[in-house]
Amino acid sequence: MIKQISKFVLFAAIGFSASVAIAEVNDGYIFDSRGNPVKSGTGLCWHTARWTPAMAIAECDPDLVKKEAPPAAKAPTTPAAKPAPKPAPKPAAQKVTLAADALFDFNKFALLPDGKAILDDLLKKVKGIKLEVIIAVGHADRFGSDKYNQTLSEKRAASVKDYLVSKGLEPNRVYTEGKGKKQPVTKADQCKGAKSKQVIACLQPDRRVEIEVIGTK
């Protein structure tokens, strides 16, 4: 009877060895024919002699398996900074006062050649800006009636505009106005006396055309 038991145990051992022999041996673990790791009665996987912790698999040695680091959270994408807006062009205003006697004969409104040369020089100076508008304002001295001086100052301003337009400026960019003798530059106590060459010369600053150029650089 004892011999029979021994034979049974021996056959069982041989059977176990045969199952292991046909099992797939893969690196550090023993796998059965179905590809599952062979485990002991306590649920531990069988290691081969070649086993190292680096061969650990999750089913057998979960604590040794190098866990994949979770994908790094993407940093919130900040929209590309918009380029700082360009500073608004600085408005440029240039105001010149031209003696009417340099532009016209006394009591006249037709431009003299020297007057045209003065306006040509003005046009050269405004080429460096983006022109918006030119305002020409005519003035007269105190001699003559209000109506006469008003008309004379308007005609002188109009002559300036006509010349500037003839040089290429757009008509709607040149404005004119006449102030007659309402805005003298000389003081009340200056240039006293009746009409004479001396007094007319003294009143010369009142006979003028003010030109204001407005634009952006």
Buried (B, 14 or more C-beta within 10 A) or exposed (E): EEEEEEEEEEEEEEEEEEEEEEBBBEEBBBBBEEEEBBBEEEEEBBBEEEBEEEBBBEEBBEEEEEEEEEEEEEEEEEEEEEEEEEEEEEEBEBEEBBBBBBBBEEBBBEBBEEBBEBBEEBBEEBEEBEBEBBBBBBBBBBBBEEEBBBBBBBBBBBBBBEBBBEEEBEEEBBBBBBBBBEEBBBEEEEBEEEEEEEBBEBBBBBBBBBBBBBBEE
